[in-house]
Amino acid sequence: MAVKELYTILEVIADRSEMHKSIGTQRDNWNHLLLTSVNGITITAATMAGLAAVSGGGAPLLALKLSSSLLYMAATGILMVMNKIQPSQLAEEQRNAARLFKQLHAQIKNTIALKNPTSNDVHDAMDKVLALDKAYPLALLGTMLDKFPGSVEPAVWWPKQLKSHHEKLGGKVERNGWSENLEEEMKEIVGVLKRKDTAEYVRLSKIVLKVNKILAFCGPLFTGVAAVGSAFLGYRSWAVVLGVTFGALATAVNTLEHGGQVGMVFEMYRSSAGFFKLMEEDIESTLKDEEADERENGELYEMKVALQLGRSLSELRNLASASSSSSSRSREAKEEFASKLF
């Protein structure tokens, strides 16, 4: 029965993966089409403002002035929507979801092929599907992820650990490919992930988010100022400066924000931080299993961690060794400082 249920879940996952892939492509098209359209509108409005400045009075001036103002107001409205939904970030979210559903599909197939599935495997698979649905919603409005969060945290797409673990007993573990040295190596890897990888990607996410906030504010502001300038063409000398100059600035800002896909870069960094956070939790959860026989084979697990970090086994061991030496020196320095202080 568990096998049948897992195959049913596989069908749902395959459908989800295709849906996210299609929606990701659609939202990527949104980004290109909206950016091209709004830049075209802005450039046209700036050109009309320039022509109005050198034209005579009467109907030609009025037509150019009204057309320029209307186009700038339309560009402002479109930009406000674009900056709210961040199409490039939406596309990256869906690409991540499609990849993660595909990864989950492969994991469940391996479970069916390599072990006798139980009801726990079914519940675990369902929890992961629901967690992914919550992390990457298909709907655009109402359940859309916050594009400008107040605080940056690593992306989370996995369910909370519901399984309770017991602390590992002391003594040397040598079964199922695990040894005391391997456990110490994995503990050092967790420390490296926390201190360097996760923290670094969170830091980069914060920087990109600040840049995106500034650009998202400046784009509609510049087109709005240009619209005001266009409305006063023929009455004030500074109006043409506002109408043309701020139109050009708005085009540059919009190209940088949406052409450079700053929202996508933010989501990419946040997801990378989430990946390393997941690795931390997975290693810690594995080490907390009291019995080595209940864990994944130690040698295979070490190889998987090394490949996930893009390293060979020797490079992974060197990294853990270097981290251990650095931690020891840091502790010695703190102890020496404390002894001098007291």
CORJOLIN-V707780 format. One record per run of one state. SS is the DSSP state (a for helix, b for strand, c for the rest). FROM is the first residue (numbers start at 0). TO is the last residue. If there is no record, write none. Layout:
# CORJOLIN-V707780
SS_FROM_TO + SS_FROM_TO
This chain:
# CORJOLIN-V707780
c_0_0 + a_1_53 + c_54_57 + a_58_84 + c_85_85 + a_86_113 + c_114_117 + a_118_134 + c_135_178 + a_179_230 + c_231_237 + a_238_258 + c_259_260 + a_261_286 + c_287_290 + a_291_293 + c_294_296 + a_297_307 + c_308_311 + a_312_340 + c_341_341
